[in-house]
Amino acid sequence: MNTWLQLIFYFGTLLLLTKPLGAYMAKVYQNERIFLDPILGPVERFLYRLSGIDSKAEMTWKIYAVAMLVFNIFGVIAVYLLQRLQGILPLNPQGLGAVSPDSAWNTAVSFASNTNWQGYGGETTMSYLTQMLGMTVQNFVSAATGMAVLVALIRGIVSVPLSSPHFENSKMGGQRGVGNFWVDLTRSVLYILLPLSLVLALALVSQGVVQTFSEYQTVSLIQPSAGNEAQVIAVGPAASQIAIKQLGTNGGGFFNVNSSHPLENPTPFSNFLEMLSILLIPAALCYTYGKMVGDTRQGWALLAVMTIVLIALLGVAVWSEQSGNPMFAKLGIDQTQSATNPGGNMEGKEVRFGIVNSVLWATVTTAASNGSVNSMHDSFMPLGGLVPMWLMQLGEIIYGGVGSGLYGMLAFVIIAVFVSGLMVGRTPEYLGKKVEAYEMKMASIVILIPVMVVLLGTAVALMTEAGRATIFNPSAHGFSEVLYAFSSAGNNNGSAFAGLGANTPFYNIALGIAMFIARYWLAIPVLAIAGSLANKKKVPASAGTLPTHTPLFIAWVIGVIIIVGALSFLPALALGPIVEHLMIFG
Amino acid sequence: MTTKNKTQARREMYQRAVLESFIKLNPRWMVRNPVMFVVEVGSVLTTLLWIQSLIGQGEAPVGFIGAIALWLWFTVLFANFSEAVAEGRGKAQAESLRKARQDTPAKKVGKLKVESLQVEGANVEHEIVSSTTLRKGDLYLVVAGDILPADGEIVVGIASVDESAVTGESAPVVREAGGDRSAVTGGTRLLSDWLIIRVSADPGQGFLDRMISMVEGAKRQKTPNEIALNILLAGFTIIFLVVCATLLPYSIYSVDASGSGTPITITVLIALLVCLIPTTIGGLLSAIGIAGMDRMIQRNVIAMSGRAVEAAGDVDVLLLDKTGTITLGNRQAVEFIPVNGSNTNELAEAAQLASLADETPEGRSIVVLAKEKFGLRGHTVDGMHFIPFTAQTRMSGVDFNGTQIRKGAPDTMIGLIQSNGNGVASNLKPTVDSIARAGGTPLVVTRDNKALGVIHLKDIVKGGMKERFAQLRKMGIKTVMITGDNPLTAAAIAAEAGVDDFLAQATPEAKLKLIREYQTGGRLVAMTGDGTNDAPALAQADVAVAMNTGTQPAREAANMVDLDSNPTKLIEIVEIGKQLLMTRGALTTFSLANDVSKYFAIIPAAFASTYPQLNALNIMRLATPESAIMSAVIFNALIIIALIPLALRGVPYRAVGAAQLLRDNLLIYGLGGLLVPFIGIKVIDMLLVALHLV
């Protein structure tokens, strides 16, 4: 009962907020009047003047992609340098030294690519300056990059070719553009991410999340023992970073143990707010999408696809964890649920969150490409661990990253539309735009790349001595740990299964490459689709047009996602969590 | 052809197809189809592994590797066979066409003026040359009994032609200079009279040549949707290549970690790969395309490109000529309406008399109506003098016993009445107008220059058209009637026939403009045409069907030619286009859905030695790891053969909305594709065990 109430309360609140926030974001991207204009309008215009940006200038998809890439590579370099030079930079009360080159590379790519995979421990590695100027800034702009690419794709779907060949921007050669990257980036940060983060950070501080520049505190223990009289408590400007790490599907914790740390996530209410923030923007963007394409049913349909898959897999995970571990039963541990006992497999979970809130967090953080944790996924039951792993392997499209989740989903929709379009005997079209060879090529790349990165990365790790050396549990479980690491990096999630020593040159470099490829080699073909669609005529709908908002189509898209996901990963999963499950339950 | 001959021919066709399937193993040919090329490479690799095992270094039992290699080869051969069978059907037709295109002697005529040709006629001076030397623009003469040496446009003459070599229709057709029936096709035979013809195509580029290359599929290029689908299939193939390739290190690690069993063999990996990549659709894809063209040919439509066939499925707007397509070619008399105090009988009799010599279908129908409704038997009386219709008088009729009876269009007849100083009856104009408003054609009948009444001629809408158009509407296709009639008449017929829209007083320019408007709005337009003035519109339309009886320019502008010259066929063409796409979509879904069951067969088998626990996934309870893998591979090969008839016939198309079509096809090919292989693999496994093959 309690389980159901918690789930209903969570998803109910999420769906209630979807429409107002989604409508607001649609206004932001369509340059309509919003209530924050009087305050933020001057700031926005000042920023454009300062950086010499013509906010009216349209970009072709290629220019848009170049701007996006240049900006992100600049971000990688900035975060790398900050880490390497933090020893001589201010705001470093603990006097932490330079981060090793391979770890700095890994972390720089990780935060620029919205992955937030953390090979390092925050409180023992990064100065306050690096956390704020490096991590937090990237949390904002990497999220905004994803949103910008999505908005460009939506514009591609919506816009129609320029009617007169004479009316043209000479730079664009008569081509229809997909928007202006700098404007989309700026508006995403200024009007959406900053205000939401401000509200969330204040709410978190009210719950006891720490926000300070002072050095780490030494406190005496309540129950001191010989040689153990005091403990150093790490503190820092955490709340401001935690707010955006949840909202922007970043997930990189201020402290090493992420949101299971009591100063990062102290109360059930802060836990609820942080979980809600994970899915908030990805869900609302579905409504934004519907609003911008002029048919909100299209957005609701995609949200339905995501939610149905999420809830089904959540059910598997909750059931798996709540059922408990037969090995514990042999040790005489009581795993039955009661008023005082959460029951089930509590290994690796915080007592203050219990089974449901731990599993719910694990599921939504991997459905969305967030990756923050409030429990240790490595200690989940095999099937409970399979769920987060598979959610990432599906391509981070079940909600997914802010922006990136929906554009990944749209690539699947394009594939689904293509096959179903053929099945009704017409050249497939989506929202009036014909889906042809070029779109198929790009959509195939979007689906292909993460699968290749995950499977090949895992294979390389297993074949090399360096990869095998830091597998702490060489077994089916150890295999799962490596597979999980590459699934996380190869889909820009960032959560870790743990049990794998990943802060080694091999994993830092390999996972860094995986994150880089997974982020940008997907964003570019998505922009290519946007550019191609933008210059296509719109076919008016008729009775022969396949409707893309019906339950039938929703079921079909789910089918395509599940089949592609299952076909790509079933063999690997069979050698990891599935065989582990069969071994335990035999 | 007797049944025995047919069986014989079919057997020969299949024999040739079997031979072809081996010839097509040439890698240079196979590489055009990435999916099947991967299978061929897999077959070669397993064959090499088999040879290695024969020598004694095998990674698995000799019999097992050999059997896998054999069935992989079968998979490739079955796919090639499907393509060869599809081509074979066209080849037989091409053979008979080729016979018509032999070298024939031609009577080449010097380049003279048309006037002098008209004077000299069949006696024009000519030299006998080979048909291969004729070039575009040359003139040649044919007389009765000759085979026409080249395509062309009649310059002078009228004759009957036997076009059965092209159309299969044995009734001769009339061809004449000028007008819409001036095109002739090389290879047909002149039955009577003579013609002088200007060559319109160089040797090898004639209509017959294009037809042969189309039906043979030799010049077949991949169509846009086929290319897009190929990309998707290649994408899946790459995914499965990675899945299978990475399984080897995974397996080696698992063996290390668990300390038991042996790594997965290359043979099993290749078997898994071939089972997973979409071989069903990959193998049948080209057969589906060829069969689509073939279905057009069976309906006597020659498509000039596969692209046109595919576009037919996408058509949103059909432009249909009223006459001949929507209505019967001719108007018929349906009513006599007297005016000016005369009675109906009187009018009927006068109308009948005026039409006795009128051989036009309209005239005939007047005689028939008078006979059926009033029992009047038309009979000629001595001294009757019939006045035929001429362009000058614009009326026809009869004079006898000093009485003059005339009939004609209202304007002409009112002019006649008034010029003879008679008053026009007050109820004549309203009667005429009401007939026109109802979509009919009024003919006024006068006796001695005074109006007797009006004959109501009506366009008769063909039976079943309304239902047909309703079906098209359900398919999401808009029908537009094109007519030269005035808007009033057009609106009435449009309403009766149930078309969605009409274009009245259509000129070639108006047609072209209409097509462009629809296309700017993102719609695909199909139309039929036969006249030279249709050529610009035909060239503009996305799917343009020219009547075989039409002029050469019309046939060149179109991308399809209907040998039956049946304008209604456009609707069938659309259905064939849709079938083509649906078959591809359905088999793609089927192919991918199949993979699920193959995992359940192969994964437990492949890792049986390392993780015996995985046998829990062996939900089909297949006998042994070897039999499980064999069964999956055999099923994968046999399903190609089993689906060849579907690929050739096409998935049936029904005129229902897109949503319902998708639901039905998903149930059959999606859900079916998920379930069928579970049964199929289990049955094959049981057979293998029963026959002690494993």
Interface residues (C-beta under 8 A of the other chain):
Chain A: I415 F418 V419 S420 G421 L422 M423 V424 G425 R426 T427 G432 V435 E436 A437 E439 M440 K441 S444 I445 I447 L448 V451 M452 L455 L456 T458 A459 L462 M463 R468 P474 S475 A476 G478 F479 K537 K538 V539 P540 S542 A543 G544 T545 L546 P547 T550 L552 F553 W556 G559 I563 A566 L567 S568 L570 P571 A572 A574 L575 I578 V579 L582 M583 G586
Chain B: P224 N225 I227 A228 L229 I231 L232 A234 G235 I238 I239 F240 V242 V243 A245 T246 L247 P249 Y250 S251 I252 Y253 S254 D256 A257 S258 L276 E310 G313 D314 D316 R473 K474 M475 G476 I477 K478 G521 G522 R523 G577 K578 Q579 L580 L581 M582 R584 G585 A586 T588 T589 L592 A593 D595 V596 Y599 I603 F607 Y611 Q613 L614 A616 L617 Y653 G657 A658 A659 L661 L662 R663 N665 L666 Y669 G670
